Amino acid sequence: MFDHSTEVNAGTPVSEAIKEIADFVAPTSLANEKILPVDKELAALFPAKGIRRGSIVSVSGGASVSLAIALTAEISRGGNWIGVVGLPSLGLSAVSEMGIPLQRWVFIDQPKVQIEESIAVLAAGVDLILLGEETKIAPSQTRRFVARIRAQGSSVIFVTDKNSSQLTFGLDLSLSVKSSKWLGLGMGHGRLSSRRVEVSVSGRGAASRSQKIAFWLPNSQGEIQRITHSVSREKKVIQGRPSVVSGSELEETIDIPQAS
């Protein structure tokens, strides 16, 4: 089995590139599980607590690449294969720093032609594909593309800094990063230690009810952690009557698993 990631470069002739992809992924076989696992802190983003095989997910916003990488962590650690197509902003160092093994990652750099065929071949052997926004699927091919992805049991995460509603895919789930703020610098000195992101979740079926969830991506310990909001149960009294606690008085707390 391969002991390192592989990359198919833009300069490779299309016919050779497709054959190279097919030869590389042919020995692999898709696992039987219907849900691809994600980090437990990110599970709340998905109705099934993981990525359903054959589903198409959009991750958009300023921290879209970081969130997409985080979603691959448990999938990759479980021995599944990851394909990356047209996403040059994804740095290998960022993946490695999160402790994600790259032994089963396949990279296609900036595909220009026969993209649908290349991805279809890739989908036959990998479990999850990350597609960059420069990867254009012709509108006339969209329905066929989606059908092939679902039939082959691979899942797709479309990574873009645009609003997901602008995409032509029939998305199952949309994860849109609405805010991203790094913390740690103070008075002109210090180091960036943590980043707080807020993700808006919407989709079809069980995900049709939109919601917003906040995370540390990462926290000061370099880990992913969900942030919850709570409001004090004590009611304020103004002129003898209770008042509603305003949004500015929300208290942020971090979920810490209790010792068993």
C-alpha positions in Angstrom: 0.0 0.0 0.0 1.2 3.6 -0.5 3.1 5.2 2.3 2.8 8.9 1.1 0.3 11.2 -0.6 0.4 11.6 -4.3 -0.2 14.6 -6.6 -1.4 14.8 -10.2 0.1 18.0 -11.7 -1.6 20.3 -14.1 1.1 19.6 -16.7 0.2 15.9 -17.0 -1.7 15.1 -20.2 -5.4 14.5 -19.4 -5.5 10.9 -20.6 -2.4 10.1 -18.6 -3.7 11.9 -15.5 -7.0 10.0 -15.5 -5.1 6.7 -15.9 -2.8 7.7 -13.1 -5.7 8.5 -10.8 -7.4 5.2 -11.7 -4.3 3.2 -11.1 -3.7 4.8 -7.8 -7.1 4.4 -6.3 -8.0 1.1 -7.9 -6.7 -1.0 -5.0 -8.9 0.8 -2.5 -12.4 -0.2 -1.5 -15.0 1.9 0.1 -15.9 1.0 3.7 -19.3 -0.4 4.6 -20.2 2.4 7.1 -22.9 4.8 5.9 -21.6 7.7 7.9 -18.1 9.1 7.7 -16.9 10.2 11.2 -16.0 13.7 12.2 -14.5 15.2 15.3 -17.0 14.9 18.2 -16.8 18.7 18.7 -18.0 19.2 15.1 -20.6 16.4 15.1 -23.4 19.0 15.9 -23.0 20.4 12.4 -24.5 17.2 10.9 -27.9 15.7 11.6 -26.4 12.2 11.5 -23.4 13.4 13.6 -21.1 12.7 10.6 -21.0 13.0 6.9 -23.4 10.7 5.0 -21.8 8.8 2.2 -23.0 10.1 -1.2 -23.8 13.5 0.3 -22.6 16.9 -1.1 -21.7 19.6 1.5 -20.7 23.2 1.0 -18.2 24.9 3.3 -18.0 28.6 2.7 -16.6 31.7 4.3 -13.3 33.2 5.4 -12.2 30.1 7.4 -13.6 27.5 5.0 -10.4 25.8 4.3 -9.6 25.4 8.0 -13.0 24.0 8.7 -12.8 21.6 5.7 -9.5 20.3 6.9 -10.9 19.8 10.4 -13.8 17.8 9.0 -11.3 15.4 7.4 -9.4 14.6 10.5 -11.3 11.5 11.9 -12.0 10.3 8.4 -8.3 10.2 7.5 -7.3 8.8 10.9 -9.7 6.0 10.4 -7.8 4.8 7.3 -10.2 6.3 4.7 -9.0 8.0 1.5 -9.2 11.8 0.8 -9.1 13.4 -2.6 -8.3 17.1 -3.1 -9.1 18.7 -6.5 -8.3 22.3 -7.4 -7.6 23.6 -3.9 -4.1 25.1 -3.9 -4.9 27.1 -0.8 -4.9 23.9 1.2 -1.4 23.7 2.8 0.1 20.4 3.7 1.7 21.9 6.8 -1.7 23.0 8.1 -3.0 19.4 7.6 0.1 17.9 9.3 -0.1 20.3 12.2 -3.6 19.0 13.0 -2.1 15.5 13.3 -3.9 14.3 10.2 -2.0 11.5 8.3 -1.4 12.2 4.6 -0.6 8.6 3.6 -4.1 8.3 1.9 -4.5 11.7 0.3 -4.6 12.2 -3.4 -4.1 15.7 -4.9 -5.1 16.9 -8.4 -3.6 20.3 -9.1 -5.8 22.8 -11.0 -7.7 20.5 -13.4 -8.6 22.2 -16.6 -10.5 19.7 -18.8 -12.4 16.5 -18.4 -12.9 17.5 -14.8 -16.2 15.5 -14.4 -14.4 12.3 -15.6 -11.4 12.9 -13.4 -13.6 13.3 -10.3 -15.7 10.4 -11.2 -12.7 8.1 -11.4 -11.4 9.5 -8.2 -14.8 9.0 -6.5 -14.7 5.3 -7.3 -11.8 4.8 -5.0 -11.8 7.5 -2.3 -14.2 8.2 0.5 -14.2 12.0 0.6 -13.4 14.6 -2.0 -12.6 18.3 -1.3 -13.3 20.5 -4.3 -12.0 24.0 -4.6 -14.1 26.8 -6.0 -12.0 26.9 -9.2 -13.2 23.4 -10.0 -16.0 24.2 -12.4 -18.7 21.6 -13.2 -20.6 22.4 -16.3 -24.3 23.1 -15.6 -25.3 20.5 -18.2 -23.2 17.9 -16.2 -24.3 18.7 -12.7 -27.2 16.2 -12.4 -25.1 13.4 -13.8 -22.2 14.3 -11.6 -24.4 14.3 -8.4 -25.9 11.0 -9.5 -22.5 9.4 -9.9 -21.2 10.6 -6.6 -24.3 9.2 -4.8 -24.1 5.9 -6.6 -20.4 5.4 -5.8 -20.8 6.3 -2.1 -18.1 8.9 -2.0 -18.9 12.3 -0.3 -18.0 15.7 -1.6 -17.1 18.9 0.3 -17.2 22.0 -1.9 -14.8 24.6 -0.4 -15.5 28.2 -1.4 -15.3 31.7 0.1 -18.5 32.6 -1.7 -22.1 32.2 -0.5 -23.2 28.6 -0.9 -26.5 29.8 -2.6 -24.4 30.8 -5.6 -23.3 27.3 -6.3 -24.9 25.1 -8.9 -24.8 21.9 -6.8 -27.9 20.3 -5.3 -26.4 20.6 -1.8 -27.5 18.4 1.0 -25.9 20.6 3.7 -24.4 24.1 3.7 -21.9 25.2 6.4 -21.2 28.9 6.1 -18.6 30.6 8.3 -20.3 33.9 9.3 -17.5 35.2 11.5 -13.9 34.3 12.2 -11.8 36.1 14.9 -8.3 35.4 16.0 -7.5 36.1 19.7 -4.2 36.4 21.6 -2.7 39.7 20.4 -2.9 42.5 22.9 -1.5 46.1 23.0 0.6 45.3 19.9 2.3 42.2 21.1 1.7 38.6 21.9 0.9 35.6 19.7 -2.3 34.4 18.0 -3.5 31.6 20.3 -7.1 30.8 19.3 -9.7 31.5 16.7 -13.4 31.8 17.3 -15.7 30.9 14.4 -19.5 31.0 14.0 -21.0 28.6 11.5 -24.4 28.8 10.0 -25.9 25.4 9.2 -28.7 24.8 6.7 -29.8 22.1 4.3 -32.4 19.6 3.3 -34.4 17.0 5.3 -33.3 16.8 8.9 -31.0 19.9 8.3 -33.8 22.1 7.0 -34.0 24.0 10.3 -31.1 26.4 10.1 -28.9 27.0 13.2 -25.7 28.8 14.2 -23.0 27.0 16.1 -19.7 28.5 17.5 -16.4 26.8 17.8 -12.8 27.4 18.8 -10.9 26.5 15.7 -8.5 26.0 17.4 -8.6 26.9 21.1 -5.5 28.0 23.1 -4.4 24.3 23.3 -4.6 23.8 19.6 -7.8 21.8 19.8 -11.2 22.0 18.2 -13.8 22.9 20.8 -17.5 23.8 20.6 -18.7 26.9 22.4 -22.1 27.1 24.0 -24.1 30.1 25.1 -26.0 30.2 28.3 -28.1 32.9 30.0 -28.3 33.3 33.8 -31.5 31.9 35.2 -31.8 34.8 37.6 -34.2 37.4 36.3 -33.4 41.1 36.5 -36.1 43.3 38.0 -36.5 46.8 36.8 -39.1 49.0 38.5 -40.8 46.0 40.1 -41.1 43.9 36.9 -38.9 41.2 35.2 -37.0 42.2 32.1 -35.6 40.2 29.3 -31.9 39.5 29.4 -30.3 41.1 26.3 -28.1 39.4 23.8 -25.1 41.4 25.0 -25.4 39.7 28.4 -24.9 36.2 27.0 -22.2 34.3 28.8 -19.9 32.1 26.7 -18.9 28.7 28.2 -16.9 25.8 26.8 -18.3 22.3 27.0 -15.9 20.2 29.1 -16.6 16.5 29.2 -17.1 15.2 32.7 -14.9 12.5 34.0 -16.6 9.1 34.0 
